Amino acid sequence: MVKAIANPRVETFDEQASRTTLPTFGEEAARKLGEIAVNIAARRALPIVVSVKSVHRTLFYCALEGSCADNDKWIRRKDNTVLHFGKSSLEVGTLLKRDGRTLADSGLSDEHYTGYGGGVPLRVANAGIVGVMSVSGLEHFKDHELVIETLCWHLGIPHLDGVATSSRGDPVRLKAASNV
């Protein structure tokens, strides 16, 4: 069983990405990742939607009790953000906020992209980003953490129960305005 570390430490987004790099990725890994997230969420009675995609197609999708149609839209926006920027949607939002910028400043519509957390790139060693895993239905930073916890379970590594920071070391203020 993978346990959270008792004394949480701050982890950068880059460290988090490095620690959660997958050895391989395909339909089987996508199914396993999705099932882990669904099992965690079911045990906690979380009203979420889980999506695991390759860069070309959806490989796993599940909507749990209490989730809603809006969660589908948030998943799409989080996936678009991850695939466009090559970073988690939480990191993108954090960097934009830190720099006083918006998605519109990059020519992107809030209808199709988001700076809210919950979308995380799936990386394979020596291959780069091969897909995206997204969760929607909780406060956005909790969506992000559920994806990271799932990746840690899949990889058999400890889930660091700490606050992520940007690659520049700026602390992320993990407060959500809404459940996305």
C-alpha positions in Angstrom: 0.0 0.0 0.0 1.2 3.5 -0.9 1.0 6.0 2.0 1.2 9.7 2.1 4.4 11.0 3.7 3.7 12.0 7.4 5.5 15.3 7.2 4.5 16.9 3.9 7.1 18.8 2.0 6.7 21.3 -0.8 7.1 19.8 -4.3 7.5 21.8 -7.5 5.4 21.1 -10.5 8.6 20.0 -12.3 9.4 17.6 -9.4 5.9 16.3 -9.5 6.0 15.7 -13.2 9.4 13.9 -13.0 8.2 11.6 -10.1 5.0 10.6 -11.9 6.5 9.8 -15.3 5.1 6.5 -16.5 7.3 3.6 -17.8 4.8 3.0 -20.6 1.3 4.2 -21.7 -1.5 2.6 -23.7 -5.0 1.3 -23.4 -4.1 -1.0 -20.5 -2.3 1.7 -18.5 -5.2 4.1 -19.2 -7.7 1.6 -17.9 -5.7 0.9 -14.8 -5.2 4.6 -14.1 -8.9 5.2 -14.5 -9.9 2.3 -12.3 -7.5 3.5 -9.5 -9.1 7.0 -9.6 -12.6 5.5 -9.6 -11.8 3.2 -6.7 -10.3 6.1 -4.6 -13.3 8.3 -5.4 -15.9 5.6 -4.7 -14.3 4.9 -1.3 -14.5 8.6 -0.5 -18.0 9.1 -2.1 -16.6 11.8 -4.4 -18.9 13.1 -7.2 -16.3 13.2 -10.0 -15.8 12.5 -13.6 -12.5 10.8 -14.6 -11.0 10.9 -18.1 -7.8 9.4 -19.4 -6.8 10.2 -23.0 -3.9 9.6 -25.4 -3.1 12.6 -27.5 -5.4 11.1 -30.2 -8.4 9.6 -28.4 -10.3 8.9 -25.1 -9.2 5.6 -23.6 -11.1 5.7 -20.3 -14.1 7.8 -19.1 -16.3 7.4 -16.0 -18.8 9.7 -14.4 -19.6 8.8 -10.8 -22.8 9.3 -8.8 -23.3 13.0 -8.1 -21.3 14.3 -11.0 -23.0 16.5 -13.6 -22.9 17.4 -17.2 -20.8 20.6 -16.5 -18.0 18.2 -15.4 -17.8 17.0 -19.0 -17.2 20.6 -20.1 -14.5 21.1 -17.5 -12.8 17.9 -18.5 -12.6 19.0 -22.1 -11.2 22.4 -21.1 -8.6 20.9 -18.8 -7.6 18.4 -21.5 -7.2 21.2 -24.1 -5.1 23.3 -21.7 -2.8 20.4 -20.9 -2.3 19.5 -24.5 -1.8 23.1 -25.6 0.7 24.1 -22.9 2.3 20.8 -22.0 1.7 21.5 -18.3 -0.9 20.7 -15.8 -3.9 23.0 -15.9 -3.2 24.0 -12.3 0.4 25.0 -13.2 -0.9 27.0 -16.2 -3.4 28.8 -14.0 -0.8 29.5 -11.4 1.7 30.8 -13.8 -0.9 33.1 -15.5 -2.0 34.4 -12.2 1.6 35.0 -11.0 2.3 36.9 -14.2 -1.0 38.9 -14.1 -2.1 37.3 -17.4 -5.1 35.5 -18.7 -5.8 32.8 -21.2 -7.2 35.5 -23.5 -3.7 37.2 -23.5 -2.5 34.0 -25.2 -5.4 34.2 -27.7 -7.3 31.3 -26.0 -11.0 31.3 -25.1 -12.2 30.5 -21.6 -14.8 28.4 -23.4 -12.2 25.9 -24.6 -9.4 26.3 -22.0 -9.0 26.8 -18.3 -6.5 27.7 -15.6 -8.3 25.6 -13.0 -6.5 22.4 -11.8 -7.5 18.8 -12.6 -5.8 18.2 -15.9 -2.4 16.5 -15.7 -0.1 15.5 -18.6 0.8 11.9 -18.8 4.5 11.5 -19.6 6.6 8.5 -20.6 10.3 8.5 -20.1 12.1 9.3 -23.4 8.8 9.9 -25.2 7.4 13.1 -23.5 3.7 13.8 -23.2 1.6 10.9 -24.5 -1.8 11.8 -23.0 -3.7 13.6 -20.3 -5.6 12.5 -17.2 -8.3 14.8 -15.9 -10.7 14.8 -12.9 -13.6 17.2 -12.4 -16.1 17.6 -9.6 -14.1 18.8 -6.6 -12.4 22.0 -5.8 -10.0 22.4 -8.6 -6.8 21.8 -6.6 -8.3 18.7 -5.2 -9.0 17.5 -8.7 -5.3 17.9 -9.4 -4.2 16.1 -6.3 -6.5 13.2 -7.0 -4.8 12.7 -10.4 -1.4 12.9 -8.7 -2.5 10.5 -6.0 -3.7 8.1 -8.7 -0.4 8.3 -10.6 1.5 7.6 -7.4 -0.7 4.5 -6.6 -0.2 3.3 -10.2 3.6 3.7 -9.9 3.8 2.4 -6.3 5.5 5.6 -5.0 4.6 7.7 -2.0 2.0 10.5 -2.6 3.5 13.6 -1.2 0.6 15.3 0.6 2.1 18.8 0.1 1.5 21.9 -1.8 2.9 22.1 -5.2 4.9 25.2 -6.3 5.8 26.6 -9.6 9.2 25.7 -11.2 10.4 29.1 -10.0 9.6 28.2 -6.4 6.6 30.5 -6.1 4.1 29.0 -3.7 0.7 28.1 -5.1 -2.2 29.5 -3.1 -4.6 26.5 -3.4 -8.0 28.1 -2.9 -10.8 27.4 -5.3 -13.7 29.6 -6.3 -15.8 26.7 -7.3 -16.0 22.9 -7.9 -14.8 22.3 -11.4 
